[in-house]
Amino acid sequence: MPERRSCNYYGWCRVINKTWKLKNGGFTLMEVILVLAILMAGLGIGLPAYHNLTVQKEEERFFQLLRNDIYYAQSEAYRMKETVKLIFQSDLGVYNVTQNMFLPSLASREIPASVTLIRSSNLTEIAYWPSGSVVASGTLRFNTSSGEKRVIVHLGKGRVVFSE
């Protein structure tokens, strides 16, 4: 137990610890470097995996949005009794949902950088007649980070199938 001594004439007390010695509570340089090396190794493994995950999620979101826009174009063609098209402009990295070339587009979407329309696809647009049936059938082929994805447009009622 440390020794306590009262000192000061006016009643102020000061605790004097004779056994107290200055102790260094810090870390050595080697300990800090070791911890930083472990953290950097963990980040080096985790960040590329996180980047791949974000690219996959962005592609999934794009294809879900494309599916919704195809359904939207078909329903708008039927509702407005006019032809509605999804026009893919791969050189600009966008596709537009348009009713008429002279009117503003109904929707314009960006194509992610990891998704490209393959030029050998036999469709560059999906168009619907006012009855809701598709104008032309064919396949849109997309190159993605996880491989090729196809959007197959069937003749008739305008059914669209997404395949991997």
CORJO-V614424 format. One record per backbone hydrogen bond with DSSP energy under -0.5 kcal/mol. NH is the residue of the N-H (numbers start at 1). CO is the residue of the C=O. E is the energy in kcal/mol with one decimal. If there is no record, write none. Layout:
# CORJO-V614424
nh=<NH;NH>
co=<CO;CO>
e=<E;E>
This chain:
# CORJO-V614424
nh=<7;11;16;17;18;25;32;33;34;35;36;37;38;39;40;41;42;43;44;45;46;47;49;50;51;52;53;54;55;56;57;58;59;60;61;62;63;64;65;66;67;68;69;70;71;72;73;74;75;76;77;78;79;80;81;82;84;85;86;87;87;88;88;89;89;90;92;93;94;95;96;97;98;98;103;106;107;109;111;115;116;118;118;121;122;123;126;127;128;129;132;134;135;138;140;141;142;143;144;144;147;149;150;151;152;152;153;153;154;154;157;158;161;163;163>
co=<5;8;14;15;16;23;28;29;30;31;32;33;34;35;36;37;38;39;40;41;42;43;45;46;47;48;49;50;51;52;53;54;55;56;57;58;59;60;61;62;63;64;65;66;67;68;69;70;71;72;73;74;75;76;77;77;128;98;126;85;96;86;124;87;94;88;89;89;89;109;87;107;85;96;100;97;97;95;93;112;143;116;141;118;139;139;86;125;84;133;129;156;127;153;151;139;149;116;142;147;144;142;163;140;150;161;138;151;152;159;155;154;152;150;161>
e=<-0.5;-1.1;-0.6;-0.6;-0.7;-0.7;-1.9;-2.4;-2.3;-2.2;-2.4;-2.3;-1.9;-2.3;-2.5;-2.0;-2.1;-2.4;-2.4;-1.4;-2.3;-2.5;-0.8;-2.1;-2.4;-2.3;-1.8;-2.3;-2.2;-2.2;-2.4;-2.2;-2.1;-2.5;-2.4;-2.1;-2.5;-2.0;-2.4;-2.6;-2.1;-2.2;-2.5;-2.2;-2.1;-2.3;-2.7;-2.1;-2.4;-2.6;-2.2;-1.8;-2.3;-3.1;-1.1;-0.9;-1.6;-2.9;-2.9;-0.6;-2.8;-0.6;-2.5;-0.5;-2.7;-0.6;-0.9;-1.2;-1.7;-2.2;-2.3;-3.3;-2.7;-0.7;-1.0;-2.7;-1.4;-2.9;-3.4;-1.6;-2.1;-0.5;-3.0;-1.9;-0.9;-0.8;-2.1;-0.5;-2.7;-3.1;-2.3;-0.7;-2.8;-1.8;-2.8;-0.5;-3.3;-3.1;-0.6;-2.3;-1.2;-2.7;-2.5;-2.8;-0.6;-3.2;-3.0;-0.6;-0.6;-3.0;-0.6;-0.5;-2.9;-2.8;-0.6>
